[in-house]
Amino acid sequence: MPAAAALTLLLAGCAEEPKPVEKPAEEAAKPPEKAPAEAEEAKPAEEKAEAPKPKPAPKPPTKKALLNPSALRERAPDVYKVKFETSKGDIIIEVNRSWAPRGADRFYNLVKNGFYDGCKFFRVINNFIVQFGLNPDPAVSRAWQNATIRDDPVTKTNRRGTLSFATAGPNTRTTQVFINTKQGGNAFLDSQGFAPFGRVIEGMDVVDSLYAGYGEAPDQGMIRTKGNAYLEERFPKLDYIKKATIIEE
């Protein structure tokens, strides 16, 4: 185990249960939304109407945006959906901002700016949790390490299929998230301040199929320092998020 200074994020659970922990915490926010396009002027009757021009594709996220967490503070929609294209199949998540507003906003900004693209599911414990959220690029992980957000009140229980942020203590949420996979849920996490902000609505079978053979072995400090290079060398069978996209807002 790393020394106390490494700030290991283990979920402080019941006597026997581990907990979803993260090491240092981080924070995020989003760039302002695009203004809605204006309607085109009607053409005179005798003039041939032009075919509507296709809307320009949104600019892909850039690493530069992810290196400035303080600029990514967009308010999330009240309800939105996210698609994770993973190495095992697709997972669809519905986020409800009323459950945990700060968590929902953070997740929205991270997804919208490409933070989770390429992230490995580095902590998969059968019948407990699937944890992810350390960026493949160490420079990005460093930028978010202290970008913390304040805690949300826990308004929903950590039932199977819900998502919550991992923490290293009060008000330390950053980018790491876990999906509860235990049959019957992880209600013991509620009293520890883990506030669900969304739930898997499609693809729970994919979540259950993610590679769990390494258990707790991947070291979060090494992931932060070396990124995916460390995981690919030492834990090549880990599944990962190919792309995370907001698909409905």
Helices and strands as residue ranges (DSSP letters): G 4-6, H 63-66, G 69-71, E 79-86, E 89-96, H 101-112, E 123-125, E 129-132, H 138-144, E 162-165, E 177-180, G 187-192, E 198-202, H 204-209, H 220-226, H 228-234, E 241-248
